[in-house]
Amino acid sequence: MAGGAETVLVVDDSQFGRSLLLYSLETLGYRVRSAADGVEAWEILQAEPISLVVTDWQMPRMDGLELCRRIRAGLADRFVYVVLVTATMDDEAALAGLEAGADDFLHKPVSLPKLRARLASGRRILELQRTVEAEARRVAAAHAELSAAYDTIERDLRSAAGLQQGLLPAPGRIGRLAYDWVFEPSSALSGDTLGVAGLGADWAGFFHIDVAGHGIPAALTSFSVHHLLARGRGAVPETPPGDPAAAPFWLNPAAVVAELNRHAQSSPDSAYFTMVYGVVHLPSGWTALTQAGHPAPLRVARGGRAAAVGGGGFPVGLIEGAEYEVETLTLAPGDRLVLHSDGLTECFAPDGEPFGEERLAALLAEAGPLPLDAAMAAIRARLRDWRGGGGYDDDVTLLALELTEQP
């Protein structure tokens, strides 16, 4: 049957005209509803899901043009294909019909072949419209599912980021050692981490780590290493500074880093990372540290310039059985030791220029007279100004330690 189950609404104030169209449409296989004018037709269209309308132009109460306008303005739930029937079809009339919202025209008297052709064209457009609407609903449903999944991921990432931030030590002091930090991740989760902790009565340990890569994989390694360093560090015998190789495990930076390297070799899913691990003898300021592929720490003397400490070492997890060295120095009251990630020196300005080591050394010297918390705030502000707004391409982190006067 040519018309299938499609229903056509016929609108004509002439009983004879309606009957002729009804007979013709039933002959073509359509189901038919009829209305004597635009007002009656509008009531039917609001109550029934009809999408094909054949309407006369000239009618009392509401003519065909006004019915077209009502359909276009008031039936947002579906597309209705409207064929306007008129006794006069000049350019002016056609333009008026199109502006009102008519889709096609028939000239009186209506011929059956032309009526069949107009309705067949209308059905093709309706099918296309319905296909588009179905696809739009499918896309909307998929988008809703993706949005819900994205929201879940975002909540999980925010929660994980909160846990990661919770691992960082609150700025403060351990005995004579004050500490503070800058921590600006490039995304919700960072591959960088840092820590400071007391090791018995006379010692404090510190570390700064930068895991290769970004996002969740780097953060997982960062979490794991942080917990490895935090686990097991308890009371350390009160021992004076001396040969790190002869010291208890947690006071021997090279041994700690070598053990982390051994552990990383046995964890194939773990990313390699760079780090500095060190200890400070609080009564004397004597400091020992091991650098493993990490940017060299900077010693900032009170009122002086920043100078690099150490010069290399292999990243952890890269070479099995790698050997690590220990650098020693003695901090004087007011001296600062600054550890940072390469994301800081490689922080790019809008024109592509990196912040660089010289600019960092100058900034640390400039911030030297400031209290430690004010110095960190000044560094954060300078980096954000340098970046020119927006986020960072890499994690930007820094740990600053300052030896204070004897309590």
ROZAFI-56794 format. One record per residue (C-alpha): residue number from 1; x, y, z; residue in one letter. Coordinates in pm, whole numbers, plus 32768, in hexadecimal, padded with zeros to 4 digits. Each point is the difference from the previous one (the first is absolute). Example, Ala and Ser with C-alpha at 12.3 -4.5 7.8 and 13.67 -1.06 7.14 Angstrom:
+-----+------+------+------+------+
: pos :    X :    Y :    Z : code :
+-----+------+------+------+------+
:   1 : 84CE : 7E3E : 830C :    A :
:   2 : 8089 : 8158 : 7FBE :    S :
+-----+------+------+------+------+
This chain:
+-----+------+------+------+------+
: pos :    X :    Y :    Z : code :
+-----+------+------+------+------+
:   1 : 8000 : 8000 : 8000 :    M :
:   2 : 809E : 814B : 7F93 :    A :
:   3 : 7FA0 : 80C6 : 8132 :    G :
:   4 : 8036 : 7EF6 : 8107 :    G :
:   5 : 7F84 : 8063 : 8158 :    A :
:   6 : 8046 : 8175 : 7FD2 :    E :
:   7 : 7EE0 : 80E7 : 805D :    T :
:   8 : 7FB1 : 813A : 7F38 :    V :
:   9 : 7F36 : 811F : 808D :    L :
:  10 : 7F26 : 80A1 : 7EF4 :    V :
:  11 : 7F93 : 8166 : 804B :    V :
:  12 : 7EF9 : 80A2 : 7F20 :    D :
:  13 : 7EC7 : 80CA : 804C :    D :
:  14 : 7F56 : 7F6C : 7ECC :    S :
:  15 : 7F4D : 7EB8 : 8044 :    Q :
:  16 : 802C : 7FA1 : 7E94 :    F :
:  17 : 8173 : 8055 : 8005 :    G :
:  18 : 8036 : 7F35 : 813C :    R :
:  19 : 7F42 : 7ED6 : 7F76 :    S :
:  20 : 80C8 : 8007 : 7EBC :    L :
:  21 : 814B : 8006 : 80B8 :    L :
:  22 : 7F8C : 7EF6 : 80F7 :    L :
:  23 : 7FA5 : 7F16 : 7EE5 :    Y :
:  24 : 8145 : 8043 : 7F47 :    S :
:  25 : 80D7 : 7FC6 : 8134 :    L :
:  26 : 7F4A : 7EC0 : 8062 :    E :
:  27 : 8034 : 7F89 : 7E9A :    T :
:  28 : 8177 : 803B : 8032 :    L :
:  29 : 7FF9 : 7F35 : 8143 :    G :
:  30 : 8014 : 8115 : 8104 :    Y :
:  31 : 7F3B : 8019 : 813F :    R :
:  32 : 7F47 : 814C : 8005 :    V :
:  33 : 7F89 : 80FC : 8102 :    R :
:  34 : 7F42 : 8138 : 7F98 :    S :
:  35 : 7FB9 : 815D : 8081 :    A :
:  36 : 7F1C : 8113 : 7F7E :    A :
:  37 : 80F1 : 811E : 804B :    D :
:  38 : 814D : 805C : 80A0 :    G :
:  39 : 7F75 : 8018 : 8162 :    V :
:  40 : 7F7A : 7E9C : 7FF8 :    E :
:  41 : 813E : 7F86 : 7F59 :    A :
:  42 : 80DC : 80A2 : 8108 :    W :
:  43 : 7F3E : 7F51 : 8116 :    E :
:  44 : 802E : 7EAF : 7F52 :    I :
:  45 : 8175 : 8038 : 7FC8 :    L :
:  46 : 8035 : 8052 : 8170 :    Q :
:  47 : 7F4C : 7EC0 : 8068 :    A :
:  48 : 807F : 7F07 : 7EFC :    E :
:  49 : 815E : 7FB2 : 7F76 :    P :
:  50 : 7FAD : 8054 : 7E97 :    I :
:  51 : 8125 : 8069 : 7F22 :    S :
:  52 : 7F60 : 802F : 7EA7 :    L :
:  53 : 7F0A : 811C : 7FC1 :    V :
:  54 : 7F4E : 8062 : 7EBC :    V :
:  55 : 7F50 : 814A : 803B :    T :
:  56 : 7F3A : 80F6 : 7F33 :    D :
:  57 : 807C : 8167 : 8000 :    W :
:  58 : 7EBA : 80C2 : 8015 :    Q :
:  59 : 7F2E : 7F9F : 8131 :    M :
:  60 : 7F32 : 80B6 : 810A :    P :
:  61 : 8075 : 802F : 816A :    R :
:  62 : 8165 : 7F8E : 7FB6 :    M :
:  63 : 8088 : 7FE5 : 7E9E :    D :
:  64 : 8114 : 7F1F : 7F7E :    G :
:  65 : 8114 : 8102 : 802E :    L :
:  66 : 7FAE : 8035 : 816F :    E :
:  67 : 7FE9 : 7E87 : 8034 :    L :
:  68 : 815F : 7FDE : 7F6E :    C :
:  69 : 8080 : 810A : 80EE :    R :
:  70 : 7F5D : 7F53 : 812B :    R :
:  71 : 8099 : 7EB2 : 7F9F :    I :
:  72 : 8160 : 808F : 7FDC :    R :
:  73 : 7FEB : 80C6 : 8144 :    A :
:  74 : 7F40 : 7F0F : 80DC :    G :
:  75 : 8060 : 7E99 : 7FA8 :    L :
:  76 : 8165 : 7FE4 : 8079 :    A :
:  77 : 7FDA : 7E8C : 804D :    D :
:  78 : 7FF5 : 7F96 : 7E90 :    R :
:  79 : 8028 : 806F : 7E9A :    F :
:  80 : 7EBD : 8028 : 7F39 :    V :
:  81 : 8007 : 8002 : 7E84 :    Y :
:  82 : 7EFC : 80F6 : 7F7C :    V :
:  83 : 7F76 : 8009 : 7E9C :    V :
:  84 : 7F42 : 8143 : 7FB9 :    L :
:  85 : 7EE3 : 7FEB : 7F03 :    V :
:  86 : 7FAF : 8141 : 7F43 :    T :
:  87 : 7F3D : 8075 : 7ED3 :    A :
:  88 : 8108 : 8108 : 7FB1 :    T :
:  89 : 8172 : 7FAE : 7FEB :    M :
:  90 : 80CD : 812A : 7F9A :    D :
:  91 : 8157 : 8060 : 808A :    D :
:  92 : 7F6F : 80E6 : 8109 :    E :
:  93 : 7F13 : 7EF2 : 8082 :    A :
:  94 : 8115 : 7EFA : 8001 :    A :
:  95 : 80E4 : 80E9 : 80C3 :    L :
:  96 : 7EF0 : 8047 : 8100 :    A :
:  97 : 7FBF : 7E8B : 802B :    G :
:  98 : 8170 : 7FAF : 802D :    L :
:  99 : 802C : 8118 : 80FD :    E :
: 100 : 7ED8 : 7F7C : 80C6 :    A :
: 101 : 809F : 7EA4 : 800C :    G :
: 102 : 7F66 : 7F3A : 7EE0 :    A :
: 103 : 80DC : 7EEB : 7F73 :    D :
: 104 : 7F52 : 7FCA : 7EB1 :    D :
: 105 : 7ED7 : 8075 : 7F30 :    F :
: 106 : 7EE1 : 7F6C : 7F37 :    L :
: 107 : 7F30 : 80C0 : 7F05 :    H :
: 108 : 7E8A : 7FD5 : 7FF1 :    K :
: 109 : 7F69 : 7F29 : 7F7D :    P :
: 110 : 80E0 : 7EFE : 80A5 :    V :
: 111 : 806E : 7EE4 : 7F1B :    S :
: 112 : 803D : 7EA7 : 8093 :    L :
: 113 : 815F : 7FD2 : 7F69 :    P :
: 114 : 8074 : 8150 : 8086 :    K :
: 115 : 7F6B : 7FB6 : 8157 :    L :
: 116 : 80B1 : 7EAE : 8005 :    R :
: 117 : 814B : 80A2 : 7FA0 :    A :
: 118 : 7FE6 : 8115 : 8104 :    R :
: 119 : 7FAE : 7F0E : 8119 :    L :
: 120 : 810E : 7F0B : 7F96 :    A :
: 121 : 80F9 : 811E : 800F :    S :
: 122 : 7F7A : 8060 : 8155 :    G :
: 123 : 8022 : 7E9C : 8082 :    R :
: 124 : 816A : 7FEC : 7F8D :    R :
: 125 : 804B : 8141 : 80BB :    I :
: 126 : 7F46 : 7F83 : 8134 :    L :
: 127 : 80C2 : 7EB8 : 7FFB :    E :
: 128 : 8145 : 80BF : 7FE2 :    L :
: 129 : 7F96 : 80E5 : 811B :    Q :
: 130 : 7FA4 : 7ED8 : 80DA :    R :
: 131 : 814B : 7F57 : 7FB2 :    T :
: 132 : 80B8 : 813E : 8061 :    V :
: 133 : 7F34 : 801F : 8140 :    E :
: 134 : 8040 : 7E95 : 805C :    A :
: 135 : 8174 : 802F : 7FC5 :    E :
: 136 : 7FF8 : 813F : 80CD :    A :
: 137 : 7F57 : 7F42 : 811D :    R :
: 138 : 8105 : 7EEE : 7FE5 :    R :
: 139 : 8119 : 80FF : 8007 :    V :
: 140 : 7F5C : 80B7 : 8123 :    A :
: 141 : 7FE1 : 7EBA : 80C4 :    A :
: 142 : 816C : 7FA9 : 7FB6 :    A :
: 143 : 8067 : 8160 : 8062 :    H :
: 144 : 7F3E : 7FE1 : 8146 :    A :
: 145 : 80AF : 7EB6 : 804B :    E :
: 146 : 8153 : 8096 : 7FAE :    L :
: 147 : 7FB3 : 8134 : 80D2 :    S :
: 148 : 7FA0 : 7F25 : 8126 :    A :
: 149 : 813E : 7F33 : 7FD5 :    A :
: 150 : 80CC : 813F : 7FE0 :    Y :
: 151 : 7F62 : 808E : 813C :    D :
: 152 : 8056 : 7EBD : 80B8 :    T :
: 153 : 8166 : 8010 : 7F84 :    I :
: 154 : 8017 : 816E : 8061 :    E :
: 155 : 7F85 : 7FB4 : 8160 :    R :
: 156 : 80F3 : 7EDF : 801E :    D :
: 157 : 811F : 80D7 : 7F83 :    L :
: 158 : 7FA8 : 8118 : 80F2 :    R :
: 159 : 7FF1 : 7F02 : 8119 :    S :
: 160 : 8150 : 7F6C : 7F9A :    A :
: 161 : 8095 : 815B : 7FE1 :    A :
: 162 : 7F88 : 804D : 815F :    G :
: 163 : 80A6 : 7EC2 : 807F :    L :
: 164 : 8141 : 805C : 7F4B :    Q :
: 165 : 7FFF : 815E : 8093 :    Q :
: 166 : 7FC0 : 7F5F : 8152 :    G :
: 167 : 814B : 7F44 : 7FE2 :    L :
: 168 : 80BF : 8147 : 7FF7 :    L :
: 169 : 8085 : 8077 : 8150 :    P :
: 170 : 7F5C : 8134 : 808C :    A :
: 171 : 80FD : 811D : 7FF0 :    P :
: 172 : 80A8 : 8019 : 8152 :    G :
: 173 : 8140 : 7F9A : 80AF :    R :
: 174 : 80AF : 7ED8 : 809E :    I :
: 175 : 80E9 : 807B : 810C :    G :
: 176 : 80E0 : 8101 : 7F55 :    R :
: 177 : 7F8F : 7FA2 : 7EA1 :    L :
: 178 : 7EE8 : 80D2 : 7F6C :    A :
: 179 : 7F64 : 7F96 : 7EB8 :    Y :
: 180 : 7EFF : 8072 : 7F02 :    D :
: 181 : 7FAE : 7FAE : 7E97 :    W :
: 182 : 7F67 : 805F : 7EB3 :    V :
: 183 : 7F21 : 7EF6 : 7F63 :    F :
: 184 : 7F58 : 8058 : 7EB3 :    E :
: 185 : 7F91 : 7EC4 : 7F43 :    P :
: 186 : 7FD1 : 800F : 7E88 :    S :
: 187 : 7EBE : 7F33 : 8023 :    S :
: 188 : 7F24 : 7F7F : 811A :    A :
: 189 : 8104 : 7EFC : 8060 :    L :
: 190 : 8174 : 8040 : 8011 :    S :
: 191 : 812A : 7F21 : 7FBE :    G :
: 192 : 80C5 : 80D2 : 80F8 :    D :
: 193 : 8004 : 7FCF : 8176 :    T :
: 194 : 80CE : 807A : 8126 :    L :
: 195 : 8022 : 7FC8 : 8172 :    G :
: 196 : 80B2 : 805F : 8142 :    V :
: 197 : 7FFD : 7F30 : 813F :    A :
: 198 : 80B3 : 7FE0 : 8147 :    G :
: 199 : 80F4 : 7EDC : 8024 :    L :
: 200 : 8031 : 7FDA : 8173 :    G :
: 201 : 805C : 8122 : 80E2 :    A :
: 202 : 8127 : 808F : 7F3E :    D :
: 203 : 7FB0 : 7FC3 : 7E92 :    W :
: 204 : 7F09 : 8064 : 7EF1 :    A :
: 205 : 7FDB : 7F5A : 7EAE :    G :
: 206 : 7F82 : 809F : 7EC0 :    F :
: 207 : 7FB8 : 7F98 : 7E9B :    F :
: 208 : 7F87 : 8091 : 7EB7 :    H :
: 209 : 7F8B : 7F1A : 7EE5 :    I :
: 210 : 7F9E : 8038 : 7E95 :    D :
: 211 : 7F67 : 7ED0 : 7F52 :    V :
: 212 : 8023 : 7FE9 : 7E85 :    A :
: 213 : 7EBF : 804A : 7F44 :    G :
: 214 : 7EBD : 809F : 8071 :    H :
: 215 : 7EA6 : 7FAC : 807B :    G :
: 216 : 7F88 : 7EC6 : 80B0 :    I :
: 217 : 8125 : 7F13 : 7FAD :    P :
: 218 : 8100 : 80F9 : 8082 :    A :
: 219 : 7F29 : 804D : 8131 :    A :
: 220 : 7FE3 : 7E8E : 8059 :    L :
: 221 : 817A : 7FDC : 8001 :    T :
: 222 : 801A : 8142 : 80C9 :    S :
: 223 : 7F09 : 7F7A : 8103 :    F :
: 224 : 80BB : 7EB7 : 8015 :    S :
: 225 : 8158 : 8099 : 8031 :    V :
: 226 : 7F80 : 80FB : 80FE :    H :
: 227 : 7F70 : 7EE5 : 80D2 :    H :
: 228 : 8141 : 7F37 : 7FDF :    L :
: 229 : 80C4 : 8126 : 808B :    L :
: 230 : 7F04 : 8043 : 8112 :    A :
: 231 : 7FE6 : 7E93 : 806B :    R :
: 232 : 80F8 : 7F84 : 8100 :    G :
: 233 : 80A2 : 814A : 8057 :    R :
: 234 : 7FEC : 8002 : 8176 :    G :
: 235 : 80F3 : 8043 : 8114 :    A :
: 236 : 8168 : 8021 : 7F8B :    V :
: 237 : 811E : 7FE2 : 80F9 :    P :
: 238 : 808F : 814B : 8070 :    E :
: 239 : 813A : 7FF4 : 7F32 :    T :
: 240 : 80E4 : 8121 : 7FA5 :    P :
: 241 : 804B : 8052 : 7E93 :    P :
: 242 : 8110 : 7F35 : 7F62 :    G :
: 243 : 802B : 7F06 : 7EE7 :    D :
: 244 : 7EA3 : 7FD2 : 7F64 :    P :
: 245 : 805F : 7EA1 : 7F90 :    A :
: 246 : 802B : 7F99 : 816B :    A :
: 247 : 7EC0 : 80A8 : 8077 :    A :
: 248 : 7EAE : 7F56 : 8044 :    P :
: 249 : 7F3B : 7FBE : 7EC2 :    F :
: 250 : 7F21 : 8136 : 8005 :    W :
: 251 : 812F : 80DF : 803E :    L :
: 252 : 80B5 : 7F73 : 7ECF :    N :
: 253 : 7F6E : 80B1 : 7ECE :    P :
: 254 : 80B9 : 7F27 : 7F04 :    A :
: 255 : 7F7C : 7EC2 : 80A1 :    A :
: 256 : 7E9B : 8084 : 8004 :    V :
: 257 : 800A : 8062 : 7E8E :    V :
: 258 : 80A7 : 7EB7 : 7F9F :    A :
: 259 : 7EEE : 7F3F : 80B3 :    E :
: 260 : 7EF6 : 80C8 : 7F47 :    L :
: 261 : 80B1 : 7FB0 : 7EBA :    N :
: 262 : 8003 : 7E8D : 8057 :    R :
: 263 : 7E8E : 800C : 8056 :    H :
: 264 : 7FB0 : 80B4 : 7EB9 :    A :
: 265 : 80B4 : 7EF2 : 7F38 :    Q :
: 266 : 7F1A : 7EFB : 809A :    S :
: 267 : 7EC9 : 80CD : 7FAA :    S :
: 268 : 7FEC : 8000 : 7E82 :    P :
: 269 : 7EC7 : 80D9 : 7FFD :    D :
: 270 : 80AE : 8114 : 80C2 :    S :
: 271 : 807F : 8130 : 7F41 :    A :
: 272 : 8163 : 8076 : 8038 :    Y :
: 273 : 8031 : 8140 : 80C6 :    F :
: 274 : 8105 : 80FC : 806C :    T :
: 275 : 802F : 8062 : 8168 :    M :
: 276 : 80CF : 8095 : 8115 :    V :
: 277 : 8004 : 7F5C : 8155 :    Y :
: 278 : 80BF : 8095 : 8122 :    G :
: 279 : 8022 : 8026 : 8177 :    V :
: 280 : 8058 : 8125 : 80E2 :    V :
: 281 : 80A9 : 7FE5 : 8153 :    H :
: 282 : 7F34 : 8101 : 80BC :    L :
: 283 : 80FB : 8066 : 810D :    P :
: 284 : 8119 : 8046 : 7F07 :    S :
: 285 : 7F5C : 803D : 7EAD :    G :
: 286 : 80D2 : 7EEB : 7F64 :    W :
: 287 : 7F46 : 7F81 : 7ECE :    T :
: 288 : 802C : 7ED2 : 7F20 :    A :
: 289 : 7F3A : 7FC7 : 7EBF :    L :
: 290 : 7FF4 : 7F23 : 7ECE :    T :
: 291 : 7F95 : 8085 : 7EAE :    Q :
: 292 : 7F69 : 7F06 : 7F0A :    A :
: 293 : 7FD8 : 80A9 : 7EAF :    G :
: 294 : 7F4F : 8123 : 80A7 :    H :
: 295 : 804F : 8171 : 7FCB :    P :
: 296 : 8119 : 8065 : 80EA :    A :
: 297 : 7F8C : 808B : 814F :    P :
: 298 : 8053 : 816E : 803E :    L :
: 299 : 80A0 : 807D : 813E :    R :
: 300 : 7F9F : 8167 : 8048 :    V :
: 301 : 80E6 : 809C : 8102 :    A :
: 302 : 7F6F : 8112 : 80D9 :    R :
: 303 : 8029 : 8140 : 7F38 :    G :
: 304 : 80BD : 7F44 : 7EF0 :    G :
: 305 : 7FD1 : 7F5F : 7EAF :    R :
: 306 : 7F6B : 7EAD : 7FB2 :    A :
: 307 : 8102 : 7EF3 : 7FB0 :    A :
: 308 : 7FC0 : 7EA2 : 7F77 :    A :
: 309 : 804D : 7ED0 : 80D8 :    V :
: 310 : 8058 : 7EB9 : 7F54 :    G :
: 311 : 7FF5 : 7FB7 : 7E91 :    G :
: 312 : 7F50 : 7EC8 : 7F8B :    G :
: 313 : 7FB6 : 7E94 : 8044 :    G :
: 314 : 7F22 : 7F06 : 7F4C :    F :
: 315 : 7E84 : 8016 : 8012 :    P :
: 316 : 7F62 : 7EFB : 80DF :    V :
: 317 : 7F76 : 7ED4 : 7F47 :    G :
: 318 : 80CA : 8039 : 7EC4 :    L :
: 319 : 813E : 7F32 : 8037 :    I :
: 320 : 8010 : 7EC3 : 80CC :    E :
: 321 : 810F : 8008 : 810A :    G :
: 322 : 8049 : 8172 : 7FD0 :    A :
: 323 : 80ED : 808F : 8106 :    E :
: 324 : 7FB9 : 814A : 80A9 :    Y :
: 325 : 80DE : 8101 : 80A7 :    E :
: 326 : 7FCF : 80DB : 8130 :    V :
: 327 : 8041 : 8177 : 800A :    E :
: 328 : 803A : 80A3 : 8151 :    T :
: 329 : 7FF2 : 8168 : 8072 :    L :
: 330 : 7FC4 : 80C0 : 8140 :    T :
: 331 : 7EE7 : 80FC : 800E :    L :
: 332 : 803A : 8139 : 80CE :    A :
: 333 : 7EE1 : 80AD : 80B4 :    P :
: 334 : 7F33 : 80BA : 7EFA :    G :
: 335 : 8076 : 7F22 : 7EE1 :    D :
: 336 : 7EFA : 7F63 : 7F21 :    R :
: 337 : 800D : 7EC2 : 7F34 :    L :
: 338 : 7F0C : 8001 : 7EDB :    V :
: 339 : 7F95 : 7ECC : 7F39 :    L :
: 340 : 7F30 : 8027 : 7EC6 :    H :
: 341 : 7F78 : 7F46 : 7ED3 :    S :
: 342 : 8068 : 8049 : 7E9A :    D :
: 343 : 7E9B : 8077 : 7FC6 :    G :
: 344 : 8066 : 813E : 80B3 :    L :
: 345 : 8132 : 805A : 7F31 :    T :
: 346 : 7F4A : 7F8A : 7EC6 :    E :
: 347 : 7ECB : 80D0 : 804B :    C :
: 348 : 7FC3 : 80BA : 7EBA :    F :
: 349 : 7F8F : 8167 : 7FD8 :    A :
: 350 : 7EFA : 804D : 7EF4 :    P :
: 351 : 811A : 804B : 7F08 :    D :
: 352 : 809A : 7EA8 : 803E :    G :
: 353 : 8127 : 806C : 80D8 :    E :
: 354 : 8048 : 7F13 : 8125 :    P :
: 355 : 8023 : 8088 : 8160 :    F :
: 356 : 815C : 7F6B : 8012 :    G :
: 357 : 80FE : 7FB5 : 810F :    E :
: 358 : 809C : 815A : 800A :    E :
: 359 : 7EB3 : 80AA : 8030 :    R :
: 360 : 7FA7 : 7F08 : 8114 :    L :
: 361 : 814D : 803B : 80B4 :    A :
: 362 : 7FC8 : 8177 : 7FED :    A :
: 363 : 7E9C : 7FDD : 8082 :    L :
: 364 : 8070 : 7F2B : 8128 :    L :
: 365 : 810F : 80FC : 8057 :    A :
: 366 : 7F03 : 811B : 7FE5 :    E :
: 367 : 7F0C : 7F47 : 80E2 :    A :
: 368 : 8115 : 7FA5 : 80F7 :    G :
: 369 : 7FBF : 811A : 80F9 :    P :
: 370 : 7E8B : 7FAF : 800D :    L :
: 371 : 7F6A : 7F10 : 8100 :    P :
: 372 : 7FDE : 7EA7 : 7F6B :    L :
: 373 : 7E87 : 800F : 7FCB :    D :
: 374 : 8019 : 8158 : 7F5E :    A :
: 375 : 811B : 7F82 : 7F24 :    A :
: 376 : 7F25 : 7EDF : 7F84 :    M :
: 377 : 7EE0 : 80EE : 7FBA :    A :
: 378 : 80EA : 80E3 : 7F3A :    A :
: 379 : 807C : 7ED6 : 7F33 :    I :
: 380 : 7E9E : 7F8F : 7FB3 :    R :
: 381 : 7F9E : 815E : 7F93 :    A :
: 382 : 8135 : 8028 : 7F24 :    R :
: 383 : 7FC4 : 7EB4 : 7F52 :    L :
: 384 : 7E94 : 804E : 7FBD :    R :
: 385 : 805E : 8154 : 7F73 :    D :
: 386 : 810B : 7F59 : 7F2B :    W :
: 387 : 7F07 : 7F00 : 7F80 :    R :
: 388 : 7F0A : 8113 : 7FA7 :    G :
: 389 : 7ECD : 7F52 : 808A :    G :
: 390 : 7F74 : 7EA5 : 7FC2 :    G :
: 391 : 808D : 7EB9 : 8078 :    G :
: 392 : 815B : 7F6A : 7FE8 :    Y :
: 393 : 8081 : 7F0B : 7EFC :    D :
: 394 : 80BB : 7F3B : 810B :    D :
: 395 : 7FE8 : 7FE0 : 8179 :    D :
: 396 : 80A8 : 8129 : 80A8 :    V :
: 397 : 8075 : 7FA5 : 815D :    T :
: 398 : 8106 : 807B : 80F3 :    L :
: 399 : 8066 : 7FA5 : 8162 :    L :
: 400 : 80BE : 80FE : 80D2 :    A :
: 401 : 80B4 : 7FAD : 8147 :    L :
: 402 : 8092 : 8108 : 80E6 :    E :
: 403 : 80E2 : 7FC8 : 812B :    L :
: 404 : 7F9B : 80EE : 8114 :    T :
: 405 : 80C0 : 8074 : 8131 :    E :
: 406 : 801D : 7F1B : 812A :    Q :
: 407 : 7EAF : 7FF4 : 80B4 :    P :
+-----+------+------+------+------+
